Amino acid sequence: MISLKKSFNIASKYSIKWDNYFEIYENLLVNFRNKKIVFVEVGIGNGGSLFMWRKYFGKKARIIGIELNPEARILERDGFEIFIGDQSDPNFWNYFFKKVGKIDILIDDGGHTNIQQVTTLFETLKYIKNEGLIIIEDTHTSFMKNKGFKNPSKFSFINFTINLIEVIHRRNPMVLKDSNFFSKKIFSIEYFDSITVIKIGKKKLGNSKNLENNKKLRVLFDDFRYRRKITDSNKDINENFISFLFNKMVSKRSYLYRIYENFLIRKYIDKIKK
């Protein structure tokens, strides 16, 4: 079978990808090849990536592109489904999924701003089929100050996903927090250089269960964790050091034109934390 890199090189339209993406995608997507899947890419430009994905996945795949530029509709002549819309608008996503239904894979290669990436993830999550994927590209923008991204910020996309990390840990009963839609649906989160992958579970995910292989041997087990006592002074030092590092890594932001976007992201965070 043809490799993704070769599919990229022979595409009849222009496209651009970072070179490390190909190995990541080969590992993530190999089981979707030559299957009847629904694949969506946000940010298709001239359409080169759509030709690449069609070549890679095979003829059974339904390939859909989302783009801001209305001229992208010309790609419908090549057999692609094209939707014109703003990925940061929840109303667009409501319209889109009413037309398309549930999908297997979504790749976000759109505008890469915080609000675009956060909205795309949040609004598409419930429409991903079991064992499907949401893949957010170019997440290095969460650490870029230039080109209008104004990061690092507590409202960056990467910081937004930290809330999802907390939520999926709710499946462990020792956390003592109620599971919600997100913890029952998201199986895992993977981080790569400039790519974040959200994997959906095979089915509705429940609480983890603690297993013991031989309860009769429990009396012989000596857990050294509880022999070491951490003094209050050491605890304060540790917490202060962690706080110092965090404040160094995350800069404050006071740009007025970002207030509305940050407000929307905060609303998404509040929904996740419930």
Secondary structure, 3 states (H helix, E strand, C coil): CCCHHHHHHHCCCCCCCCCCHHHHHHHHHHHHCCCCCEEEEECCCCCHHHHHHHHHHCCCCEEEEEECCHHHHHHHHHCCEEEECCCCCHHHHHHHHHHHCCEEEEEECCCCCHHHHHHHHHHHHHHEEEEEEEEEECHHHHHCCCCCCCCCCCCCHHHHHHHHHHHHHHHCHHHCCCCCHHHHHEEEEEEECCEEEEEECCCCCCCCCCCCCCHHHHHHCCCHHHCCCCCHHHHHHHHHHHHHHHHHHCCCCCCHHHHHHHHHHHHHHHHHHC
